[in-house]
Amino acid sequence: MKKNVHPNYVKSEVTCSCGGTFVTHSTQPVLKVEICSKCHPFYTGKQKLVDSGGRVQRFQKKYGLQVTGLEEKESTNKKLDDSNEKSDAKGSSK
């Protein structure tokens, strides 16, 4: 086997942007992270609500859409049913 293939595995200090630090093992002596278990919403219980509805509303406002997808589908189906009934009524009178 070749010697000196694997990197050195040393104690590493991890520093979070919130100020929290902890020690682990890594190939680098210092690691900087943006989020850790002390400030992550899953671990702290402080969930941040993501406004996914705001994106949909912004899209509808931008393109002038007022009807949601389900309502639009139902109204289209109703129009098709009405037109089929009219064509059936015309066809049966002949």
N, C-alpha and C positions, 0 to 999 in steps of 0.2 A: 504494500500500500504506500501511497505517496505521503510524505510527511508535510506538515504545515499547510494542509488543504483547508482546514476549518478555521473560521475567524475566532478571535479571542472572545470569550464569553465572560463579561465583567458585571459587577454590580452597577446599576444605572439608576439615577435619580430622575423621576418623571415629574415635570412641573406643568400644572394646568394654568390656563389664563385666569381662572378664578382665584388662584393663589395657593391651591392645594398641592401638596407634594407627597410622593410615596416612593419607596425604593423597590426595585425589581431587578431582574437580570436581563441583559441585552448585549448586543455587540457594540453598542455606543454608550459612552459613559453618561451622557446627558440627553434627555428627550423632552421636547416641549409639545404639549397637546392643547387643543382648544377646549375640550370638554372632558370631564372625568366623572367618576361615580358620585363625587360630592356635589356636583352642580348639574348633572344630567336630570331632566324632568322625570324620567322613568324611576330613578332611584330616590329622588327627593319627594315625589308625590305631587309636585306642582306642575301639572300638565298644562302646556300652552295650547290653546285652541287654535287650530289652523283654519283660517277663513276660506275654505274651498268654495263656499257659495258665492263669495265676493268675485271670484274669477268668472264664474258662470254669469253672474249678473252683469259684470263688466263686458263680457263677450256679447250678451244679448243687447245691451245698451249700444255697443259699438255698431252692431249690424242690424239694429232695429227689430230684433226678434222679441216678441212678447209671449209666445206660447211655448210651454215646455214640451219636451219630446213626446211624452206619453199622451198629453192632451192633443198634440198635433196629429199623432197617429190615430187616435180615436176619432177626431173630426174628419180626417181623410177617409177612414173606413166608413163613417156615417154617410159622407158624400157619395162614396162608391155604392153603398147599399141603396141610397135614394135614387141614384141614376139607374141602377139595375132594375129597381121596381118600376120606374117610369118606362124603361125600354121594354120590360115584360108586359106592361099594360098596353103599350102601343102594338106590340107583336101579337097579343092575344085578340085584339079587336079586328085584325085582318082576316 
